[in-house]
Amino acid sequence: MSQPGSDANPLRVAIIGAGPTGFYAADHLFKRQDLVVEVDMYDRLPTPFGLVRGGVAPDHQKIKTVTKVFDRTAKQPNFRFFGNVEIGKDLTVADLRTHYHQIIYTTGAQTDRNLDIPGEDLIGSHAATEFVAWYNGHPDYRDCKFDLSQERVAVIGVGNVAVDVCRILCRTPNELATTDIADYALEALAQSNVKEVYMIGRRGPAQAAFTNPEIKELGEMEDADIVVLPEEAEL
């Protein structure tokens, strides 16, 4: 038999995980002029695009347009997508090795990491992973419950995800209605009693991980004021 990568014997590749990394890997393979490649992409969820679908904030539609690039990859004649397939349950690694020359794992981090601090497991304490996946309609988190009857919420962290959480909590129902937020999340947030959101960081603004566009958006919301204590903004 000829070497894998020829017309007679295409290089068969399985990509486990249908997020951005998986699609970029597939695109790179298809751009190889010296190889004939067949790519099968598997994902545990029924839909592709990973964190672009389940992690990017619903009011950031411009970022989500990257899926157009992924769509072009998916239209390649030698590309197939298989959703609702869990490796280790529906298929084993041994199964994959029987049918593919190469296996690429692009699953990413599936859950949040525990901080092991007192009070972490108290009622009302949630990882951003849960809240973000909930409002984005991730099937694993759609049944999560968040107590939005409270007036004050503390968000621990000063990265882009923390800013996303603050912004979603503070946007008006009219603002959220123009996004692709999950319907059940829109309904719950429309009934929210949250009036104050505190963004709390361990260190100062020089160490903050958020980007300028993200923090700028906080000042552009329809019905929310930003309050920054002068002493907290000192470098």
PAZAPA-4460 file (N, C-alpha, C; in steps of 0.05 Angstrom, whole numbers, plus 32768, in hexadecimal, padded with zeros to 4 digits):
% residues 235
    n_x    n_y    n_z   ca_x   ca_y   ca_z    c_x    c_y    c_z   seq   type   mol
   8011   7FE8   8000   8000   8000   8000   8012   8019   8000     1      M     A
   8009   802E   7FF1   8019   8046   7FF0   8019   8055   800A     2      S     A
   802B   8068   800C   802D   8078   8025   8013   8088   8029     3      Q     A
   800A   808B   8042   7FF3   809C   8048   7FF7   80B8   803E     4      P     A
   7FE2   80C3   8031   7FE4   80DE   8027   7FE2   80E0   8009     5      G     A
   7FDF   80C9   7FFC   7FDD   80C8   7FDF   7FBF   80C5   7FD6     6      S     A
   7FBA   80C7   7FBD   7F9F   80C4   7FB2   7F95   80A7   7FB8     7      D     A
   7FA7   8094   7FB6   7F9F   8078   7FBA   7F9C   8072   7FD8     8      A     A
   7FAA   8081   7FE9   7FA9   807B   8005   7FAA   8096   8015     9      N     A
   7F93   80A4   8016   7F92   80BE   8023   7F9A   80BC   8041    10      P     A
   7FA6   80D1   804B   7FAC   80D2   8068   7F92   80D6   8077    11      L     A
   7F8A   80C3   8086   7F71   80C4   8095   7F76   80CF   80B1    12      R     A
   7F6A   80E5   80B8   7F6F   80F3   80D2   7F54   80F6   80E1    13      V     A
   7F55   80EE   80FA   7F3E   80F3   810C   7F45   810B   811E    14      A     A
   7F33   811F   811F   7F37   8135   8131   7F22   8134   8147    15      I     A
   7F2A   8133   8160   7F18   8130   8176   7F14   814B   8183    16      I     A
   7EFD   8157   817E   7EF7   8172   8188   7EF2   8184   8171    17      G     A
   7EDA   8191   8170   7ED2   81A1   8159   7ED2   81BF   815F    18      A     A
   7EE5   81C7   8170   7EE8   81E3   8176   7EFC   81F0   8162    19      G     A
   7F03   8209   8168   7F15   8217   8156   7F2F   8208   8150    20      P     A
   7F3C   81FD   8164   7F55   81EF   8160   7F51   81D8   814D    21      T     A
   7F3C   81C9   814F   7F36   81B3   813D   7F33   81BC   8121    22      G     A
   7F25   81D2   811D   7F20   81DB   8101   7F3A   81E7   80F5    23      F     A
   7F4A   81F5   8106   7F63   81FF   80FC   7F76   81E8   80F4    24      Y     A
   7F76   81D3   8104   7F86   81BC   80FD   7F7D   81AF   80E3    25      A     A
   7F63   81AD   80DF   7F59   81A2   80C6   7F60   81B3   80AE    26      A     A
   7F5D   81CD   80B2   7F64   81E0   809C   7F81   81DE   8095    27      D     A
   7F92   81DB   80A9   7FAF   81D9   80A4   7FB5   81BF   8093    28      H     A
   7FA7   81AA   809A   7FAB   8191   808C   7FA2   8193   806F    29      L     A
   7F8B   81A0   806A   7F81   81A2   804F   7F92   81B4   803E    30      F     A
   7FA1   81C6   804A   7FB2   81D8   803B   7FCD   81CB   8032    31      K     A
   7FD2   81B3   803D   7FEB   81A5   8035   7FE8   819C   8018    32      R     A
   7FFA   81A7   8007   7FF9   81A0   7FEA   8005   8185   7FE5    33      Q     A
   8014   817A   7FF8   8022   8161   7FF3   8013   8149   7FFF    34      D     A
   7FFB   814E   800A   7FEC   8138   8016   7FCF   8138   800D    35      L     A
   7FC4   8120   8009   7FA8   811D   8006   7F9D   8114   8021    36      V     A
   7F8B   8124   802C   7F82   8120   8048   7F64   811C   804A    37      V     A
   7F5C   810A   805B   7F40   8107   8062   7F3D   810C   8080    38      E     A
   7F2B   811F   8087   7F29   8126   80A3   7F0C   8120   80AD    39      V     A
   7F0B   8111   80C3   7EF2   810D   80D2   7EF4   811A   80ED    40      D     A
   7EE2   812C   80F3   7EE2   813B   810C   7ECB   8131   811E    41      M     A
   7ED2   812C   8137   7EBF   8121   814A   7EBC   8135   8161    42      Y     A
   7EA3   8137   816B   7E9E   8147   8183   7E89   813A   8194    43      D     A
   7E8B   813E   81AE   7E78   8133   81C1   7E5D   8141   81BE    44      R     A
   7E5D   815A   81B6   7E45   816A   81B3   7E39   8166   8196    45      L     A
   7E20   816C   8193   7E14   8168   8178   7E1C   817E   8164    46      P     A
   7E27   8194   816E   7E2E   81AA   815D   7E4C   81B0   815E    47      T     A
   7E58   81BB   8149   7E74   81C2   8149   7E79   81DE   8154    48      P     A
   7E93   81E6   8153   7E9D   8201   8159   7EA5   8206   8176    49      F     A
   7EA0   81F3   8188   7EAC   81F4   81A3   7EA6   820F   81B1    50      G     A
   7EBC   821B   81BB   7EB9   8234   81CB   7EAF   824C   81BB    51      L     A
   7EB1   824B   81A0   7EA6   8261   8191   7E88   8261   8194    52      V     A
   7E7C   8249   8197   7E5F   8247   819B   7E58   8249   81B9    53      R     A
   7E68   823C   81CA   7E61   823A   81E6   7E70   824C   81F9    54      G     A
   7E84   825B   81EF   7E94   826B   8201   7E95   8289   81FA    55      G     A
   7E93   8290   81E1   7E93   82AC   81D9   7E79   82B9   81E2    56      V     A
   7E7A   82D1   81ED   7E62   82DE   81F7   7E4E   82E3   81E0    57      A     A
   7E34   82E0   81E6   7E20   82E2   81D1   7E1E   82FE   81C4    58      P     A
   7E29   8312   81D2   7E29   832D   81C6   7E42   8333   81B6    59      D     A
   7E52   831E   81B1   7E6B   8321   81A1   7E68   8312   8187    60      H     A
   7E55   831A   8177   7E4F   830C   815E   7E66   830E   814A    61      Q     A
   7E75   8324   814B   7E8B   8327   8138   7EA0   8311   813C    62      K     A
   7EA5   830B   8155   7EB9   82F6   815A   7EAF   82DB   8150    63      I     A
   7E95   82D7   8151   7E8A   82BD   8149   7E8A   82B9   812A    64      K     A
   7E90   82CE   811C   7E90   82CC   80FE   7EA8   82BA   80F5    65      T     A
   7EBA   82B4   8108   7ED0   82A2   8100   7EC5   8286   80F7    66      V     A
   7EAC   8280   80FF   7EA1   8266   80F7   7E9D   8265   80D8    67      T     A
   7E9D   827C   80CB   7E9C   827B   80AD   7EB5   826E   80A2    68      K     A
   7ECC   8273   80AF   7EE5   8266   80A7   7EE3   8247   80AC    69      V     A
   7ED7   8240   80C2   7ED4   8223   80C9   7EC0   8216   80B5    70      F     A
   7EAC   8225   80AD   7E99   821A   8099   7EA7   8213   807F    71      D     A
   7EBA   8224   8077   7EC8   821E   805E   7ED8   8204   8060    72      R     A
   7EE4   8200   8078   7EF2   81E7   807C   7EDF   81CF   807C    73      T     A
   7EC8   81D3   8088   7EB5   81BD   8089   7EA9   81B6   806E    74      A     A
   7EAB   81C8   805B   7EA1   81C3   8040   7EB5   81B3   802E    75      K     A
   7ECD   81AF   8039   7EE0   819F   802A   7ED5   8183   8024    76      Q     A
   7ED8   8179   800C   7ECC   815F   8006   7ED7   8148   8017    77      P     A
   7EEE   814B   8022   7EFA   8135   8032   7EF7   813A   8050    78      N     A
   7EE3   814A   8057   7EDE   8150   8073   7EC3   8145   807C    79      F     A
   7EC2   8139   8094   7EA9   8130   809F   7EA8   8137   80BD    80      R     A
   7E90   813E   80C6   7E8C   8145   80E2   7E79   8131   80EF    81      F     A
   7E80   8126   8106   7E6F   8114   8115   7E6B   811F   8131    82      F     A
   7E52   8128   8136   7E4B   8133   8150   7E3E   811D   8161    83      G     A
   7E3B   8124   817B   7E2F   8111   818E   7E3F   80F7   8191    84      N     A
   7E59   80F9   818E   7E6B   80E2   8190   7E7F   80E7   81A6    85      V     A
   7E7E   80D7   81BB   7E90   80DB   81D1   7EA6   80C5   81D0    86      E     A
   7EBF   80CF   81CE   7ED5   80BC   81CD   7ED9   80AF   81E9    87      I     A
   7EDC   8095   81E9   7EDD   8086   8202   7EC3   807A   8209    88      G     A
   7EAD   8083   81FC   7E93   8078   8201   7E87   806D   81E7    89      K     A
   7E84   807E   81D3   7E79   8075   81BA   7E8E   806A   81A8    90      D     A
   7EA6   8074   81AA   7EBD   806A   819B   7ED5   8069   81AE    91      L     A
   7EE6   8055   81AA   7EFE   8053   81BA   7F16   805D   81A9    92      T     A
   7F2C   8063   81B7   7F44   806A   81A9   7F4E   8053   8197    93      V     A
   7F49   803B   81A0   7F51   8023   8190   7F41   8023   8176    94      A     A
   7F27   802A   8178   7F17   802C   815F   7F23   8040   814C    95      D     A
   7F2A   8057   8156   7F35   806D   8145   7F4F   8064   8139    96      L     A
   7F60   8057   8148   7F7A   804E   813D   7F77   8039   8127    97      R     A
   7F61   802B   8128   7F5C   8017   8113   7F55   8025   80F8    98      T     A
   7F49   803C   80F9   7F3F   8048   80E1   7F4E   8061   80D8    99      H     A
   7F60   806C   80E9   7F6D   8085   80E2   7F8C   8082   80E4   100      Y     A
   7F9A   8091   80D3   7FB7   8092   80D5   7FC0   80A4   80EC   101      H     A
   7FB1   80BA   80F1   7FB8   80CD   8106   7F9F   80D5   8115   102      Q     A
   7FA3   80DB   812F   7F8E   80E6   8140   7F98   8100   814C   103      I     A
   7F88   8115   814A   7F8E   812F   8156   7F79   8135   816B   104      I     A
   7F83   813A   8183   7F70   8141   8199   7F70   815F   819D   105      Y     A
   7F58   816A   819A   7F55   8188   819D   7F3D   818D   81AF   106      T     A
   7F3B   817F   81C5   7F23   8181   81D6   7F24   8199   81E9   107      T     A
   7F3B   81A3   81F0   7F3D   81B9   8202   7F35   81B2   821E   108      G     A
   7F32   81C6   822F   7F2A   81C2   824B   7F0C   81BF   824C   109      A     A
   7F02   81A9   8258   7EE6   81A3   8259   7ED7   81B0   8270   110      Q     A
   7EE6   81B5   8286   7ED9   81C0   829E   7EEB   81D5   82AB   111      T     A
   7EE0   81E3   82BF   7EF0   81F6   82CE   7F02   81E8   82E1   112      D     A
   7F14   81F8   82ED   7F27   81ED   8300   7F1F   81F7   831C   113      R     A
   7F1D   81E5   832F   7F17   81ED   834B   7F2E   81FE   8356   114      N     A
   7F26   8212   8366   7F3A   8223   8373   7F43   8219   838E   115      L     A
   7F32   8207   839A   7F38   81FC   83B4   7F3B   8212   83C9   116      D     A
   7F27   8224   83C9   7F26   8239   83DD   7F0D   8237   83ED   117      I     A
   7F0D   8240   8406   7EF5   823E   8417   7EDD   824C   840A   118      P     A
   7EC6   823F   840B   7EAE   824C   8400   7EA9   8247   83E3   119      G     A
   7EBB   823A   83D6   7EB9   8236   83B9   7E9F   8226   83B2   120      E     A
   7E97   8214   83C3   7E80   8203   83BE   7E66   820D   83CA   121      D     A
   7E66   8225   83D5   7E4E   8230   83E0   7E39   8235   83CB   122      L     A
   7E20   8235   83D3   7E0A   823B   83C1   7E0D   8258   83B7   123      I     A
   7E0B   825B   839D   7E0E   8276   8391   7E2A   827B   8387   124      G     A
   7E3C   8268   838B   7E57   826A   8380   7E59   8259   8367   125      S     A
   7E60   8265   8351   7E61   8257   8337   7E7A   825D   8328   126      H     A
   7E83   824A   8319   7E99   824F   8306   7E8F   825D   82ED   127      A     A
   7E9F   826E   82E2   7E97   827C   82CA   7E91   8268   82B3   128      A     A
   7E9E   8251   82B4   7E98   823D   82A0   7E7B   8236   829F   129      T     A
   7E6E   8234   82B6   7E52   822C   82B8   7E40   8243   82AD   130      E     A
   7E45   825B   82B6   7E34   8272   82AF   7E36   8278   8291   131      F     A
   7E4F   8278   8287   7E53   827E   826A   7E46   8269   8259   132      V     A
   7E4B   8250   8260   7E3F   823A   8250   7E21   823A   8252   133      A     A
   7E16   8242   8269   7DF9   8243   826D   7DEC   8258   825A   134      W     A
   7DF7   8271   825A   7DEA   8285   824A   7DF0   8281   822C   135      Y     A
   7E03   8270   8225   7E08   826A   8209   7DFA   8251   81FF   136      N     A
   7DEA   8244   8211   7DDA   822E   8208   7DE8   8213   8206   137      G     A
   7DFF   8210   8214   7E0D   81F7   8214   7DFB   81E1   8220   138      H     A
   7DF7   81CB   8213   7DE5   81B6   821D   7DEC   81AB   8238   139      P     A
   7E05   81AB   8240   7E0D   81A1   825A   7E06   81B4   8271   140      D     A
   7E00   81CD   826A   7DFC   81E1   827F   7DE1   81EF   827E   141      Y     A
   7DD0   81E8   826B   7DB7   81F6   8267   7DA4   81F4   827F   142      R     A
   7DA8   81DF   8290   7D97   81DC   82A7   7DA3   81E8   82C1   143      D     A
   7DB9   81F6   82BE   7DC5   8202   82D6   7DB2   8218   82E0   144      C     A
   7DB3   821D   82FA   7DA2   8231   8307   7DB4   8246   8314   145      K     A
   7DAE   825F   830F   7DBD   8275   831B   7DA9   8288   8329   146      F     A
   7DAF   828F   8341   7D9D   82A0   8351   7DA1   82BD   8349   147      D     A
   7D90   82C6   8337   7D91   82E1   832D   7D7E   82F3   833C   148      L     A
   7D74   82E9   8353   7D62   82FA   8364   7D73   830C   8376   149      S     A
   7D8D   8307   8378   7D9E   8317   8388   7DA4   8332   837B   150      Q     A
   7DAB   8346   838B   7DB1   8361   837F   7DCE   8364   8379   151      E     A
   7DE0   8355   8386   7DFC   8359   8382   7E0A   833F   837A   152      R     A
   7E1C   8342   8367   7E2B   832B   835D   7E49   8332   835D   153      V     A
   7E59   8320   8367   7E77   8324   8366   7E82   8312   8350   154      A     A
   7E92   831D   833F   7EA0   830E   832A   7EBD   830F   8331   155      V     A
   7EC9   82F8   8336   7EE5   82F6   833E   7EF6   82F2   8325   156      I     A
   7F07   8305   831F   7F18   8303   8308   7F17   831C   82F7   157      G     A
   7F2C   8322   82E8   7F2D   833A   82D8   7F37   8334   82BC   158      V     A
   7F2D   831D   82B1   7F33   8316   8296   7F1B   831B   8284   159      G     A
   7F1D   8313   826B   7F07   8318   8258   7EEE   8309   825F   160      N     A
   7EF1   82F1   826A   7ED9   82E2   8271   7ECA   82F0   8288   161      V     A
   7EDA   82FA   829B   7ECD   8309   82B1   7EBE   8321   82A7   162      A     A
   7ECA   832F   8293   7EBC   8346   8288   7EA3   833D   8279   163      V     A
   7EA4   8327   826B   7E8D   831C   825D   7E76   8317   8271   164      D     A
   7E7D   830A   8288   7E69   8304   829C   7E5C   831D   82A7   165      V     A
   7E6D   8331   82AD   7E62   834A   82B7   7E50   8357   82A3   166      C     A
   7E58   8357   828A   7E49   8365   8275   7E2E   8357   8271   167      R     A
   7E2D   833D   8270   7E14   832E   826C   7E01   8333   8283   168      I     A
   7E0C   8334   829C   7DFB   8339   82B3   7DF0   8356   82B3   169      L     A
   7DFD   8368   82A6   7DF5   8384   82A7   7DE6   838E   828E   170      C     A
   7DE6   837E   8279   7DD7   8387   8261   7DB9   8386   8266   171      R     A
   7DAB   8397   8258   7D8E   8397   825A   7D82   8381   8249   172      T     A
   7D6A   8378   824E   7D5D   8364   823E   7D5C   836B   8220   173      P     A
   7D58   8385   821A   7D58   838E   81FE   7D73   838A   81F1   174      N     A
   7D88   8390   8200   7DA3   838B   81F5   7DA8   836E   81F0   175      E     A
   7DA1   835D   8203   7DA6   8341   8200   7D95   8334   81EB   176      L     A
   7D7D   833F   81E6   7D6B   8334   81D2   7D76   8335   81B6   177      A     A
   7D89   8347   81B1   7D95   834A   8196   7DAD   8336   8192   178      T     A
   7DB3   8326   81A7   7DC9   8313   81A5   7DBE   82F7   81A0   179      T     A
   7DD0   82E4   81A0   7DC8   82C8   819D   7DC8   82B9   81B8   180      D     A
   7DC4   82C8   81CD   7DC3   82BB   81E8   7DAD   82A7   81E8   181      I     A
   7DB0   8291   81F8   7D9B   827D   81FA   7D81   8289   8204   182      A     A
   7D6B   8280   81F9   7D51   828B   8200   7D4B   8289   821E   183      D     A
   7D52   8272   822A   7D4C   826F   8247   7D5D   8282   8258   184      Y     A
   7D76   8287   824F   7D87   829A   825D   7D7D   82B6   825A   185      A     A
   7D73   82BD   8242   7D68   82D8   823E   7D50   82DC   8250   186      L     A
   7D3F   82C8   8252   7D27   82CA   8263   7D2F   82CD   8281   187      E     A
   7D43   82BE   828A   7D4C   82BF   82A6   7D59   82DA   82AB   188      A     A
   7D6A   82E4   8299   7D78   82FD   829E   7D65   8315   829C   189      L     A
   7D4F   8312   828D   7D3B   8327   828B   7D2D   832B   82A6   190      A     A
   7D2C   8316   82B6   7D20   8317   82D1   7D35   831C   82E7   191      Q     A
   7D4D   8321   82DF   7D63   8324   82F3   7D5E   833C   8305   192      S     A
   7D66   8339   831E   7D64   834F   8332   7D80   835A   8338   193      N     A
   7D94   8352   8329   7DAF   835B   832D   7DB2   8379   8327   194      V     A
   7DBC   8388   833A   7DBF   83A5   8337   7DDC   83AE   8339   195      K     A
   7DED   839E   8346   7E09   83A5   8348   7E1A   838D   8343   196      E     A
   7E2F   8391   8333   7E42   837B   832C   7E5E   8385   8333   197      V     A
   7E6B   8376   8344   7E86   837D   834D   7E9A   836B   833F   198      Y     A
   7EAD   8378   8332   7EC3   8369   8325   7EDC   836B   8336   199      M     A
   7EE5   8354   8340   7EF9   8354   8355   7F12   8345   834B   200      I     A
   7F29   8353   834D   7F42   8348   8344   7F56   8346   835B   201      G     A
   7F68   8334   8358   7F7C   8330   836D   7F91   8346   836D   202      R     A
   7F97   8350   8355   7FAC   8365   8353   7FA0   837D   8345   203      R     A
   7FB2   838F   833B   7FA9   83A8   8330   7FA4   83A8   8312   204      G     A
   7F9D   83BF   8307   7F96   83C0   82EA   7FAD   83B9   82D8   205      P     A
   7FC5   83BC   82E0   7FDC   83B5   82CF   7FDE   8397   82CA   206      A     A
   7FD3   8388   82DD   7FD4   836B   82DB   7FB9   835F   82CF   207      Q     A
   7FA6   8370   82CB   7F8C   8367   82C0   7F90   835A   82A5   208      A     A
   7F80   8344   82A1   7F84   8335   8288   7F70   833C   8272   209      A     A
   7F5D   834E   8278   7F49   8355   8264   7F57   8366   824E   210      F     A
   7F4B   8366   8236   7F55   8376   8220   7F46   8391   821F   211      T     A
   7F52   83A4   8212   7F45   83BF   8210   7F29   83BF   8204   212      N     A
   7F24   83B1   81EE   7F09   83B1   81E3   7EF4   83A6   81F7   213      P     A
   7EFC   8392   8206   7EE9   8386   821A   7EE2   839A   822F   214      E     A
   7EF6   83A7   823B   7EF0   83B9   8251   7EE1   83D2   8246   215      I     A
   7EE7   83DA   822E   7ED9   83F1   8222   7EBB   83EC   8220   216      K     A
   7EB4   83D3   821A   7E97   83CC   8216   7E87   83D1   8230   217      E     A
   7E95   83CE   8247   7E86   83D2   8260   7E7B   83EF   8262   218      L     A
   7E88   8401   8255   7E7F   841D   8256   7E6B   8424   8241   219      G     A
   7E63   8410   8231   7E50   8415   821B   7E36   8407   821F   220      E     A
   7E30   83FD   8237   7E17   83EF   823B   7E00   8403   823F   221      M     A
   7DE9   83FA   8239   7DD1   840B   8237   7DC8   8417   8252   222      E     A
   7DCA   8406   8267   7DBF   840F   8281   7DD0   8406   8298   223      D     A
   7DEA   840B   8295   7DFD   8403   82AB   7E13   8418   82AD   224      A     A
   7E1A   8420   82C5   7E30   8432   82CA   7E48   8423   82D5   225      D     A
   7E5F   842C   82CC   7E78   8420   82D6   7E84   8432   82EC   226      I     A
   7E8A   8425   8303   7E96   8434   8319   7EB1   8428   831F   227      V     A
   7EC6   8439   831D   7EE1   8430   8322   7EEC   8441   8339   228      V     A
   7EF4   8434   834E   7F00   8442   8365   7F1C   844C   835D   229      L     A
   7F21   8466   8360   7F3B   8471   8357   7F53   8462   8362   230      P     A
   7F52   845A   837C   7F69   844D   8388   7F6D   8431   837C   231      E     A
   7F57   8425   8371   7F5A   840A   8365   7F65   840B   8349   232      E     A
   7F65   8423   833D   7F6F   8426   8321   7F8C   842F   8320   233      A     A
   7F98   8433   8337   7FB4   843C   8338   7FC6   8425   832F   234      E     A
   7FDA   842C   831E   7FED   8418   8315   8003   8414   8329   235      L     A
***
